[in-house]
Amino acid sequence: MHPPQFTAEPSSNEDTVERGSTGLPSPAFSPERASRTFDVIIAGCGPTGAMLAAELRLHDVRVLVLEKETEPASYVRIVGLHIRSLELMAMRGLLERLLERGRQRPAGGFFAAINKPVPRGLDSAHAYLLGIPQPVVVHLLEEHAIALGAQVRHGCAVAGLAQDDEGVTVELADGERLRARYLVGCDGARSTVRKLLGVGFPGEPSRTETLMGEVEVGAPQEEIAARVAETRETHPQFSLGPAGVGAYRVVVPAGEVSNRAEPPTLEDFRRQLRTIAGTDFGVHSPRWLSRFGDATRLAERYRVGRVLLAGDAAHIHPPIGGQGLNLGVQDAFNLGWKLAAQVRGWAPETLLDTYQAERHPVAEEVLDNTRAQMELLSTEPGPQAVRRLLTELMDFDEVNRHLIEKITAIGIRYDFGPGPDLLGRRLRDIEVSQGRLYGLLHRGRGLLLDRTGRLRVGGWADRVDYLGDRSAALDVPGVLLRPDGHVAWVGDDQRGLDDHLSRWFGEPAD
């Protein structure tokens, strides 16, 4: 039996909508007073911010990451990296390092904690979930960004911003002013950058609340297993299971929505366990305790001029299904090469606008599927009837696969216009003459995979790599891959290829 996949940052739910200044320049906030200049400043060094910094550095963009916290979190929360995130890590040569620190488990049983097996034939060479401590993910990604040349400053909080036609001036809490051509807010659900921009964050506030933590237990394992199985018949949101040596992960509905500025106590957990399961299992010695709500919000815009939003700064939702961290990392992969192209001067006119055009609908779908999952966890008769019906439908492999591909993000197809079904989708890590496809994408460049031997990248060779391989495990003549691994063109016609090279990679070099 799989427990509910509550793997996002529970304390990051935002229950209020706030508006700040428009972020426009003012006479008292002049660029000339800035002390240092960068190409891009990133607010927030969580997984999204660190990944974005690394992606930008692959293209020699001068990056500064500002993180308001001085030390990593003292607790160790386990998160789950889904299939698409694992594929992206493989594209940048990071997967092996993560695998060394994580634990693989089957990629099934995610949707609303309905216990179904892994669908047959998932289209990925990395069809599993990787459970891994979130601080390990953050550390490895930050280390990766720094190794590539990013600067990271801890204990630095953004307090103000002003933008003009040339760039953005960022004011820190200590009064220091910095200058950049672009600013990206990766600063979480309560994003200061989003509030300073005045970007709306519509959605629903929390209606229910859940307690989650890692504790030690005094009850025998047999008693725990029997009571958990019995309790989940009527409370599918509840789980209690092993979470490493000596620890148990507990997820239990809270009694009421409370002020999450106050952390829950062990007694709160004991009380709710007795209420829901009839016993507190002798819980003691907590490693960490937290609470989260089901607030669901999506930023109205991902970009205002030279300021952009990514990760939890752009979207929040209940952590059921464990999609939050993955969604943010995937935002960074989509944005990184596009923003770098803008900074480097070769971006087509509308390239940066495709970030919102592609990622906003993806976030909308994630918000909808988490809303649906939360309804299916309700103990009310109506939602429980729907849950029983969906449980039956998921016995059909196509239904089960569709829901898992949705949760793990391998079913995404960006709208690139008319064309074959492969257009706009990510390409799996196929075998090629030089090993595996993703090993050719470590530099964050585009790639033309040509099975005809007749196609050329020509004047785009400074941005797009070429592999002529008649033996590649691909059933089309040729594909053009963007740096994020999505298929930008399919075919065998050089003229059509040139049109799409221009669309995604700008004008050819002389």
Secondary structure, 3 states (H helix, E strand, C coil): CCCCCCCCCHHHCCCCCCCCCCCCCCCCCCHHHCCEEEEEEEECCCHHHHHHHHHHHCCCCCEEEEECCCCCCCCCCEEEECHHHHHHHHHCCCHHHHHHHCEEEECCCCHHHCCCCCCCCCCCCCCEEEEEEHHHHHHHHHHHHHHCCCEEEECCCEEEEEECCCCEEEEECCCCEEEEEEEEECCCCCCHHHHHHCCCCCEECCCCEEEEEEEECCCCHHHHHHHHHHHHCCCCCCEEEECCCCCEEEEEECCCCCCCCCCCCHHHHHHHHHHHHCCCCCCEEEEEEEEEECCEEECCCCEECCEEECHHHCEECCCCCCCHHHHHHHHHHHHHHHHHHHHHCCCCCCCCHHHHHHHHHHHHHHHHHHHHHHHHCCCCHHHHHHHHHHHHHCCCHHHHHHHHHHHHCCCCECCCCCCCCCCCEECCCCEECCEEHHHHCCCCCEEEEECCCCCCCHHHCCCEEEEECCCCCCCCCEEEECCCCEEEEECCCHHHHHHHHHHHHCCCCC
